[in-house]
Amino acid sequence: FGPQYALYFAYLRTYSLWLWPPAILGALLFIVQESVYGGQENVWGAFFCLLLIAWAAGFAQAWRRREAGLREQWGLPKAVPEIERPGFNGGRAAGLSGAFAAGFYTENDQFVPVDPAAVLEGADVPVAPAMSNFERKLRLIFSWAIILLAMGLTVTTQLALLLFRSVAQQLVDPAWLGGLAAAVACAVVVEGMQLWMTPMVGALVHFQRHRSYGVHEGHHAAQLFALSFVNRFFSPFYLAVLKKVQMPQRFLFIYEDVQTAATTAVGQGDTGLTLEAFEETCRDRSGNPSDDCMEELFTQILALVVVNALLQNAVEYAGVAFAACCRRVTRGGTRVASEAALAAADGTHLAHNLFELSMSFAMVALFAGACPLVGLVALLNNAIEGRCDAFLHLRCLQRPMPRRVGGFGAWNSILTMIAYLGILTNSILLCHTSTALPKLFLASTSAYLSDAGGSRFVLLLLIEHAFLALKLLVDLLIPDVEEGYVARLASQRKLLALAVDARARRAGWKAAPPPPPPPASGPVVVDADDDEDAPPPPPLIKGGVSVMSDL
């Protein structure tokens, strides 16, 4: 399968192992909150947020060390030369010959034109899609403009649903049912928008026409994560930060009153439409105004996680079942013919899985403090995902073409960014969205800080800067690869090389003498036919026994 798929399954295993602490502690915290505190916020939730900050930073560091250790073990280079994608020149076969010209690309993706008349007769004229760096930058700017418009669309839609949430909590009885219905509707809209956002980003990256694998995958990962992050996390950020800042706010909502509409039908009432002012403020499960938005945030995050897990696993199971059905239909003849009839593994499924795992890590690192069940749902989802992926790649798809990679590429930068965002988000949950920790730590300092908002802001800065400095210090002091591990691998390779050399000498093998130096003057003429008469190089075999047979 190659190092790319091996690194993916190694990341899935490492992430699943690291999910056990937040999953178990989060489930215990949820039981305590519901049984002891009646679903209200408490100081144990605040300490759980502090634990999540350390967990996210520790996982990012642990995966970097794990990836670096695997690179050393497998002999992967840190820097891999850029390889041209097969799809880069695929447009020529589709009738796009007008965009192609005689020329080639340098390592920095600069197109160099070539005069066909200057090419020697019999040599192939290099042909490539002619695109300057300026044109590619214009396409990149246009693509990001489309992505920003999509971000504005999802923000506007979710904001309307979040305002409708306040209306539903005041109109529906009981109030928690209205809030839950609005949260589920928002989660369904988020998943529906994600269905067209993912192929749209793929089409935009293809439109940008990046030549190499690394650049193409890097732009695809960055653009897809940026758009999907806004789509999936706007509603939690609104409830955690913006709603409490601007409350209370009043807005007008027009709806149809059932009783008035009934009287209108018999000609005894007015138009049946009611214009009423609603207040946008934080509310608890009963629909009463509250000092914080933690209960609303819990409901929204739980709806997002559950709806995403159900839809994702349903699509995953449907895809695996369909692929298995196609395998049974095409089975017949030899094993080679049967596997040749399977669908090709083009890497699209792998990129989608990496994206989903990154979004799962972001949800746990950023908002598991508001909804402790997120870690448990993510762990169960990983268990299903790993088995579906293993069955799909082993039984239902062709073996992918192995390709040398230097690591996770852009996804490592995304994981590091999520770890830093986790510090900021959990600090906001501790000191701004929730009131448990400020009441605990600021009770004795109220004489020094009279303003409650100012004291919370100071506490937020202290916690955020302390954990940020601690993470930077850990990243600086702990190397990505353990020095003892590198020394052990180097020692094993050296001993293996010495053993091969000793076995070769005992077998009586001698290396071929070096070729004679070229003449001091005059041109050197090489005849291709001379290579056919040249004796083959001496093999590493003597007496029918391989040199490596006893190693």
ZABA-554209 format. One record per residue (C-alpha): residue in one letter; x, y, z. Coordinates in Angstrom, 1 decimal. Example, Ala and Ser with C-alpha at 12.3 -4.5 7.8 and 13.67 -1.06 7.14 Angstrom:
! residues 2
aa	x	y	z
A	12.3	-4.5	7.8 .
S	13.7	-1.1	7.1 .
***
This chain:
! residues 551
aa	x	y	z
F	0.0	0.0	0.0 .
G	2.9	2.4	0.5 .
P	3.9	4.7	3.3 .
Q	0.9	7.1	2.8 .
Y	-1.7	4.5	3.8 .
A	0.6	3.1	6.5 .
L	0.8	6.5	8.1 .
Y	-2.9	7.0	7.9 .
F	-3.6	3.7	9.8 .
A	-0.8	4.6	12.3 .
Y	-2.5	8.0	12.9 .
L	-5.9	6.4	13.3 .
R	-4.5	3.9	15.9 .
T	-2.6	6.6	17.8 .
Y	-5.6	9.0	17.8 .
S	-7.9	6.2	19.0 .
L	-5.5	5.3	21.9 .
W	-5.3	8.9	23.0 .
L	-9.1	9.2	22.9 .
W	-9.6	6.8	25.8 .
P	-8.8	9.4	28.6 .
P	-11.2	12.1	27.4 .
A	-13.8	9.5	26.5 .
I	-13.8	7.8	29.9 .
L	-13.5	11.0	32.0 .
G	-16.1	12.8	29.8 .
A	-18.6	10.0	30.3 .
L	-18.0	10.0	34.1 .
L	-18.3	13.8	34.2 .
F	-21.6	13.7	32.2 .
I	-23.0	11.1	34.7 .
V	-22.0	13.3	37.7 .
Q	-23.4	16.5	36.1 .
E	-26.8	14.9	35.4 .
S	-27.1	12.9	38.7 .
V	-25.6	15.4	41.2 .
Y	-25.8	18.8	39.6 .
G	-29.0	18.3	37.5 .
G	-27.3	19.3	34.3 .
Q	-26.0	22.6	35.6 .
E	-22.4	23.7	35.2 .
N	-19.9	22.9	38.0 .
V	-16.3	23.3	38.8 .
W	-15.5	19.7	37.6 .
G	-16.4	20.8	34.1 .
A	-13.9	23.6	34.4 .
F	-11.1	21.3	35.4 .
F	-12.1	19.0	32.5 .
C	-11.4	21.9	30.1 .
L	-8.0	22.4	31.6 .
L	-7.3	18.7	31.1 .
L	-8.4	19.0	27.4 .
I	-5.8	21.8	26.8 .
A	-3.0	19.5	28.0 .
W	-4.5	16.5	26.1 .
A	-4.6	18.3	22.8 .
A	-1.1	19.6	23.1 .
G	0.2	16.2	24.2 .
F	-1.5	14.4	21.4 .
A	0.0	16.8	18.8 .
Q	3.4	16.3	20.2 .
A	3.0	12.5	20.5 .
W	1.9	12.1	16.9 .
R	4.9	14.2	15.7 .
R	7.2	11.9	17.6 .
R	5.4	8.8	16.3 .
E	5.5	10.0	12.7 .
A	9.2	10.9	13.0 .
G	10.0	7.5	14.5 .
L	8.1	5.7	11.6 .
R	10.0	7.8	9.1 .
E	13.3	6.8	10.6 .
Q	12.2	3.1	10.8 .
W	11.0	3.0	7.3 .
G	13.8	5.1	5.9 .
L	11.5	7.8	4.5 .
P	13.3	11.0	3.5 .
K	12.3	14.3	5.2 .
A	12.2	16.1	1.9 .
V	10.7	14.2	-1.1 .
P	11.2	15.5	-4.7 .
E	8.0	16.8	-6.2 .
I	6.4	14.3	-8.6 .
E	4.1	15.4	-11.3 .
R	0.5	14.3	-10.8 .
P	-1.0	12.0	-13.6 .
G	-4.1	14.3	-13.7 .
F	-2.0	17.3	-14.5 .
N	-1.7	16.3	-18.1 .
G	-4.9	14.4	-18.2 .
G	-6.8	17.3	-19.9 .
R	-5.0	16.6	-23.2 .
A	-7.0	13.4	-23.7 .
A	-10.2	15.3	-22.9 .
G	-9.8	17.6	-25.9 .
L	-8.1	20.5	-24.2 .
S	-5.2	20.6	-26.7 .
G	-5.5	24.3	-27.0 .
A	-4.2	24.8	-23.5 .
F	-1.1	22.7	-24.2 .
A	2.2	24.0	-25.6 .
A	5.7	22.8	-26.2 .
G	7.6	23.2	-23.0 .
F	8.3	21.8	-19.5 .
Y	8.1	22.9	-15.9 .
T	10.9	23.5	-13.5 .
E	11.0	22.4	-9.9 .
N	9.4	25.6	-8.7 .
D	6.5	25.1	-11.2 .
Q	7.6	27.7	-13.7 .
F	6.7	26.9	-17.3 .
V	9.6	27.1	-19.8 .
P	8.6	27.1	-23.5 .
V	10.6	25.1	-26.0 .
D	10.9	25.8	-29.7 .
P	9.9	22.5	-31.5 .
A	12.3	23.4	-34.3 .
A	15.2	23.3	-31.9 .
V	14.5	19.7	-30.8 .
L	16.7	17.1	-32.6 .
E	15.0	15.0	-35.2 .
G	13.7	11.8	-33.6 .
A	13.5	13.2	-30.1 .
D	10.1	13.7	-28.3 .
V	9.0	17.3	-28.0 .
P	8.0	18.0	-24.4 .
V	4.4	19.1	-24.1 .
A	2.7	20.4	-21.0 .
P	-0.3	22.6	-20.0 .
A	1.0	26.2	-20.5 .
M	0.3	28.2	-17.4 .
S	2.3	31.1	-15.9 .
N	2.7	31.7	-12.2 .
F	0.6	34.9	-12.5 .
E	-2.3	33.0	-14.1 .
R	-2.1	30.3	-11.3 .
K	-2.2	33.0	-8.6 .
L	-5.2	34.6	-10.3 .
R	-7.0	31.2	-10.2 .
L	-6.0	30.8	-6.6 .
I	-7.4	34.2	-5.7 .
F	-10.6	33.4	-7.5 .
S	-11.0	30.1	-5.7 .
W	-10.5	31.7	-2.3 .
A	-13.1	34.3	-3.3 .
I	-15.6	31.5	-4.0 .
I	-14.7	29.9	-0.7 .
L	-15.3	33.2	1.2 .
L	-18.7	33.5	-0.5 .
A	-19.5	29.9	0.7 .
M	-18.4	30.8	4.2 .
G	-20.8	33.8	4.1 .
L	-23.6	31.6	3.0 .
T	-23.2	29.1	5.7 .
V	-22.7	31.8	8.4 .
T	-25.9	33.6	7.3 .
T	-27.9	30.4	7.2 .
Q	-26.8	29.2	10.6 .
L	-27.3	32.6	12.2 .
A	-30.9	32.5	11.0 .
L	-31.3	29.1	12.6 .
L	-29.7	30.2	15.8 .
L	-32.1	33.1	16.1 .
F	-34.9	30.7	15.3 .
R	-33.7	28.7	18.3 .
S	-34.6	31.5	20.7 .
V	-38.1	31.7	19.1 .
A	-38.6	28.0	19.4 .
Q	-37.6	27.9	23.0 .
Q	-40.3	30.6	23.8 .
L	-43.0	29.2	21.6 .
V	-42.7	25.4	22.0 .
D	-43.8	23.8	25.2 .
P	-41.7	22.3	26.8 .
A	-38.8	24.7	26.0 .
W	-36.1	22.1	25.9 .
L	-37.9	20.4	23.0 .
G	-37.9	23.5	20.9 .
G	-34.2	24.1	21.6 .
L	-33.4	20.5	20.7 .
A	-35.4	20.7	17.5 .
A	-33.6	23.9	16.5 .
A	-30.2	22.3	17.3 .
V	-30.9	19.2	15.2 .
A	-32.1	21.4	12.3 .
C	-28.9	23.4	12.4 .
A	-26.8	20.1	12.5 .
V	-28.7	18.7	9.5 .
V	-28.2	22.0	7.6 .
V	-24.4	21.8	8.4 .
E	-24.1	18.3	7.0 .
G	-26.2	19.2	4.0 .
M	-23.9	22.1	3.2 .
Q	-20.9	19.8	3.7 .
L	-22.2	17.5	0.9 .
W	-21.7	20.2	-1.8 .
M	-18.7	22.0	-0.2 .
T	-16.4	19.0	-0.4 .
P	-16.8	18.5	-4.2 .
M	-16.7	22.2	-4.7 .
V	-13.3	22.5	-3.1 .
G	-12.1	19.6	-5.1 .
A	-13.2	21.3	-8.4 .
L	-11.6	24.5	-7.3 .
V	-8.3	22.9	-6.6 .
H	-8.4	21.0	-9.9 .
F	-9.1	24.4	-11.5 .
Q	-5.9	25.8	-10.0 .
R	-3.9	23.2	-11.9 .
H	-1.1	22.5	-9.4 .
R	1.5	20.3	-11.0 .
S	3.0	18.2	-8.1 .
Y	1.4	15.9	-5.6 .
G	2.6	17.8	-2.5 .
V	1.4	21.3	-3.6 .
H	-1.9	19.9	-4.8 .
E	-2.6	18.0	-1.6 .
G	-1.5	21.0	0.5 .
H	-3.9	23.4	-1.1 .
H	-6.7	20.9	-1.0 .
A	-6.2	20.3	2.7 .
A	-6.0	24.0	3.6 .
Q	-9.0	25.1	1.5 .
L	-11.2	22.2	2.5 .
F	-10.4	22.5	6.2 .
A	-10.9	26.3	6.2 .
L	-14.3	26.1	4.6 .
S	-15.5	23.1	6.6 .
F	-14.2	24.6	9.9 .
V	-16.4	27.7	9.5 .
N	-19.3	25.5	8.4 .
R	-19.1	23.1	11.3 .
F	-17.9	25.3	14.1 .
F	-19.7	28.7	13.6 .
S	-22.7	27.8	15.7 .
P	-20.6	26.6	18.7 .
F	-18.4	29.7	18.5 .
Y	-21.5	31.9	18.3 .
L	-23.0	30.3	21.4 .
A	-19.7	30.3	23.3 .
V	-18.5	33.8	22.5 .
L	-20.8	36.1	20.5 .
K	-24.2	35.4	22.0 .
K	-23.1	36.3	25.5 .
V	-21.2	39.4	24.3 .
Q	-24.2	40.9	22.5 .
M	-27.1	39.8	24.9 .
P	-29.7	40.8	25.5 .
Q	-30.7	41.8	21.9 .
R	-34.3	42.0	20.6 .
F	-35.3	41.0	17.1 .
L	-38.7	40.8	15.3 .
F	-40.1	37.5	14.1 .
I	-43.2	37.1	11.9 .
Y	-45.0	33.8	12.3 .
E	-48.5	32.4	11.7 .
D	-50.7	32.0	14.8 .
V	-52.8	28.9	14.7 .
Q	-55.8	30.3	16.4 .
T	-55.8	33.5	14.4 .
A	-55.4	31.5	11.2 .
A	-58.4	29.3	12.1 .
T	-60.6	32.3	12.6 .
T	-59.4	33.8	9.4 .
A	-60.4	30.7	7.5 .
V	-64.1	31.3	8.5 .
G	-63.9	35.1	7.8 .
Q	-63.8	36.3	11.4 .
G	-60.2	37.3	11.9 .
D	-57.3	39.3	10.4 .
T	-54.5	38.1	8.2 .
G	-53.3	35.4	10.6 .
L	-49.7	36.7	10.8 .
T	-48.2	37.8	14.1 .
L	-45.3	40.2	14.5 .
E	-43.6	39.7	17.9 .
A	-40.3	40.8	19.5 .
F	-38.1	38.1	20.9 .
E	-35.1	38.5	23.1 .
E	-31.8	36.8	22.2 .
T	-30.3	35.8	25.5 .
C	-28.7	32.7	27.1 .
R	-31.3	30.2	28.4 .
D	-31.3	27.0	30.4 .
R	-33.2	23.8	29.6 .
S	-36.5	25.2	31.0 .
G	-36.3	28.2	28.7 .
N	-35.5	30.7	31.5 .
P	-32.8	33.3	31.1 .
S	-29.4	32.2	32.4 .
D	-26.0	33.7	33.2 .
D	-24.2	31.5	30.7 .
C	-24.9	29.6	27.5 .
M	-23.3	26.3	28.5 .
E	-26.6	24.3	28.4 .
E	-27.4	25.6	24.9 .
L	-23.8	24.9	23.8 .
F	-24.1	21.4	25.1 .
T	-27.2	20.7	23.2 .
Q	-25.8	22.2	19.9 .
I	-22.5	20.3	20.1 .
L	-24.3	17.0	20.9 .
A	-26.6	17.5	17.9 .
L	-23.6	18.2	15.6 .
V	-21.6	15.2	16.8 .
V	-24.5	12.7	16.7 .
V	-25.9	13.8	13.3 .
N	-22.4	13.7	11.8 .
A	-21.6	10.3	13.2 .
L	-24.9	8.8	12.0 .
L	-24.6	10.2	8.5 .
Q	-20.9	9.4	8.2 .
N	-21.2	5.8	9.4 .
A	-24.3	5.3	7.2 .
V	-22.5	6.5	4.1 .
E	-19.4	4.5	5.1 .
Y	-21.4	1.3	5.5 .
A	-23.4	1.9	2.3 .
G	-20.1	2.4	0.4 .
V	-18.6	-0.7	1.8 .
A	-21.7	-2.8	1.1 .
F	-21.9	-1.5	-2.4 .
A	-18.2	-2.2	-3.1 .
A	-18.6	-5.7	-1.6 .
C	-21.7	-6.4	-3.8 .
C	-19.7	-5.2	-6.9 .
R	-16.9	-7.6	-5.9 .
R	-19.2	-10.5	-5.7 .
V	-20.7	-9.7	-9.1 .
T	-17.4	-9.3	-10.9 .
R	-15.8	-12.4	-9.2 .
G	-14.9	-15.0	-11.7 .
G	-12.0	-16.4	-13.6 .
T	-8.5	-15.9	-12.2 .
R	-7.7	-13.9	-9.1 .
V	-5.8	-11.4	-11.2 .
A	-8.7	-10.8	-13.5 .
S	-11.1	-10.5	-10.5 .
E	-8.9	-7.9	-8.8 .
A	-8.3	-6.0	-12.0 .
A	-12.1	-5.5	-12.2 .
L	-12.2	-3.7	-8.9 .
A	-12.3	0.1	-8.6 .
A	-9.0	1.9	-8.5 .
A	-7.8	3.5	-5.3 .
D	-7.0	7.1	-6.4 .
G	-6.4	8.5	-2.9 .
T	-9.7	10.5	-2.7 .
H	-11.1	8.2	0.0 .
L	-7.9	8.5	2.0 .
A	-7.9	12.3	1.8 .
H	-11.5	12.4	2.9 .
N	-10.7	10.2	5.9 .
L	-7.8	12.4	7.0 .
F	-10.2	15.4	6.8 .
E	-12.8	13.7	8.9 .
L	-10.2	12.7	11.6 .
S	-8.9	16.2	11.7 .
M	-12.5	17.6	12.2 .
S	-13.1	15.0	14.9 .
F	-9.9	16.0	16.7 .
A	-10.9	19.7	16.4 .
M	-14.3	18.9	18.0 .
V	-12.8	17.1	20.9 .
A	-10.0	19.6	21.5 .
L	-12.1	22.7	21.2 .
F	-15.6	21.8	22.6 .
A	-15.4	18.6	24.5 .
G	-15.3	20.8	27.7 .
A	-18.9	22.0	26.9 .
C	-20.1	18.5	25.9 .
P	-18.2	15.7	27.7 .
L	-19.7	13.0	25.5 .
V	-17.8	14.2	22.4 .
G	-14.8	12.0	23.2 .
L	-16.8	8.9	23.6 .
V	-18.7	9.4	20.3 .
A	-15.4	10.1	18.5 .
L	-13.9	6.9	19.9 .
L	-16.8	4.8	18.8 .
N	-16.7	6.4	15.4 .
N	-13.0	5.6	15.0 .
A	-13.6	2.0	15.8 .
I	-16.2	1.7	13.0 .
E	-14.1	3.8	10.6 .
G	-11.0	1.7	11.0 .
R	-12.7	-1.6	10.3 .
C	-14.6	-0.2	7.3 .
D	-11.4	1.3	5.8 .
A	-9.5	-2.0	6.3 .
F	-12.2	-4.0	4.6 .
L	-12.6	-1.5	1.8 .
H	-8.9	-1.4	0.9 .
L	-8.2	-5.1	1.4 .
R	-11.2	-6.5	-0.3 .
C	-13.0	-4.0	-2.5 .
L	-10.4	-1.7	-4.1 .
Q	-7.3	-2.3	-6.2 .
R	-3.9	-1.9	-4.5 .
P	-2.8	1.7	-4.7 .
M	0.4	2.6	-6.5 .
P	3.0	3.2	-3.7 .
R	4.4	6.7	-3.6 .
R	7.2	8.1	-1.5 .
V	6.0	10.7	1.0 .
G	7.8	12.7	3.6 .
G	5.1	12.5	6.2 .
F	1.6	13.9	6.8 .
G	2.3	17.1	4.9 .
A	-0.2	19.9	5.4 .
W	-2.3	17.8	7.9 .
N	0.5	18.1	10.5 .
S	0.3	21.9	10.3 .
I	-3.5	21.7	10.7 .
L	-3.2	19.5	13.8 .
T	-0.7	21.9	15.4 .
M	-3.1	24.8	14.6 .
I	-6.0	22.9	16.3 .
A	-3.9	22.4	19.4 .
Y	-3.3	26.1	19.7 .
L	-6.9	26.9	19.0 .
G	-7.8	24.4	21.8 .
I	-5.9	26.6	24.3 .
L	-7.8	29.7	23.2 .
T	-11.3	28.0	23.0 .
N	-11.1	26.2	26.4 .
S	-9.8	29.4	28.0 .
I	-12.9	31.2	26.7 .
L	-15.1	28.4	27.9 .
L	-13.6	28.6	31.3 .
C	-13.6	32.4	31.8 .
H	-16.3	33.8	29.5 .
T	-18.9	31.2	28.6 .
S	-19.0	29.5	32.0 .
T	-19.2	31.1	35.4 .
A	-17.9	28.2	37.6 .
L	-14.2	28.9	37.5 .
P	-14.4	32.7	37.9 .
K	-16.6	32.3	40.9 .
L	-14.1	29.9	42.4 .
F	-10.9	31.8	41.8 .
L	-12.1	35.4	41.8 .
A	-14.0	35.3	45.1 .
S	-11.0	36.5	47.0 .
T	-9.8	39.0	44.4 .
S	-13.1	40.9	44.0 .
A	-11.8	43.7	46.3 .
Y	-8.9	44.3	43.8 .
L	-11.0	44.0	40.6 .
S	-14.4	45.6	41.0 .
D	-15.5	44.9	37.4 .
A	-16.6	41.3	36.9 .
G	-16.0	41.4	33.2 .
G	-12.5	42.8	33.6 .
S	-11.6	40.2	36.2 .
R	-12.7	37.4	33.9 .
F	-10.7	38.9	31.0 .
V	-7.6	39.0	33.2 .
L	-8.1	35.4	34.3 .
L	-8.6	34.4	30.7 .
L	-5.3	36.0	29.7 .
L	-3.4	34.4	32.6 .
I	-4.7	30.8	31.7 .
E	-4.2	31.2	28.0 .
H	-0.7	32.7	28.2 .
A	0.3	30.1	30.8 .
F	-0.7	27.1	28.7 .
L	0.6	28.7	25.5 .
A	4.1	29.2	27.2 .
L	4.0	25.6	28.5 .
K	3.2	24.2	25.1 .
L	6.0	26.2	23.4 .
L	8.4	25.1	26.1 .
V	7.5	21.4	25.6 .
D	7.8	21.7	21.8 .
L	11.2	23.2	22.3 .
L	12.6	20.8	24.9 .
I	11.2	17.5	23.6 .
P	12.7	16.5	20.2 .
D	10.5	14.9	17.5 .
V	12.7	11.8	17.4 .
E	14.3	10.3	20.4 .
E	18.1	10.2	20.2 .
G	18.3	6.7	21.6 .
Y	15.8	5.4	19.0 .
V	17.8	6.9	16.1 .
A	21.0	5.4	17.5 .
R	19.5	1.9	17.8 .
L	18.2	2.1	14.2 .
A	21.6	3.3	12.9 .
S	23.3	0.5	14.8 .
Q	21.1	-2.2	13.4 .
R	21.6	-0.9	9.8 .
K	25.4	-0.7	10.3 .
L	25.5	-4.3	11.7 .
L	23.4	-5.5	8.8 .
A	25.7	-3.9	6.3 .
L	28.8	-5.4	8.0 .
A	27.1	-8.8	8.0 .
V	26.4	-8.6	4.3 .
D	29.9	-7.5	3.5 .
A	31.4	-10.4	5.7 .
R	29.2	-13.0	4.1 .
A	30.1	-11.8	0.6 .
R	33.8	-12.1	1.4 .
R	33.4	-15.6	2.8 .
A	31.5	-16.6	-0.4 .
G	34.4	-15.5	-2.5 .
W	32.6	-12.7	-4.3 .
K	34.7	-9.9	-5.6 .
A	33.4	-6.6	-6.9 .
A	33.9	-5.8	-10.6 .
P	36.9	-3.6	-11.3 .
P	36.2	0.0	-12.0 .
P	35.9	0.9	-15.7 .
P	39.0	2.3	-17.4 .
P	39.3	6.1	-17.5 .
P	38.4	7.8	-20.8 .
P	41.2	8.9	-23.1 .
A	43.0	12.0	-22.3 .
S	41.9	13.8	-25.5 .
G	39.4	13.3	-28.3 .
P	35.7	12.8	-28.2 .
V	34.2	9.8	-26.4 .
V	32.0	7.8	-28.6 .
V	29.6	5.3	-27.0 .
D	28.1	2.6	-29.2 .
A	24.8	1.2	-28.0 .
D	25.6	-2.1	-29.5 .
D	28.7	-2.5	-27.4 .
D	26.6	-3.0	-24.3 .
E	25.0	-6.2	-25.7 .
D	28.5	-7.9	-25.9 .
A	29.6	-6.7	-22.5 .
P	29.7	-9.4	-19.8 .
P	27.1	-9.2	-17.1 .
P	28.2	-7.9	-13.7 .
P	29.2	-10.6	-11.2 .
P	26.2	-11.7	-9.1 .
L	26.1	-12.0	-5.4 .
I	25.9	-15.8	-5.8 .
K	28.5	-18.5	-5.5 .
G	27.9	-22.2	-6.0 .
G	24.2	-21.7	-6.3 .
V	23.9	-20.3	-2.8 .
S	22.8	-16.7	-2.3 .
V	24.9	-14.4	-0.2 .
M	21.8	-13.3	1.8 .
S	20.6	-16.9	2.4 .
D	22.2	-17.2	5.8 .
L	21.4	-13.7	7.0 .
***
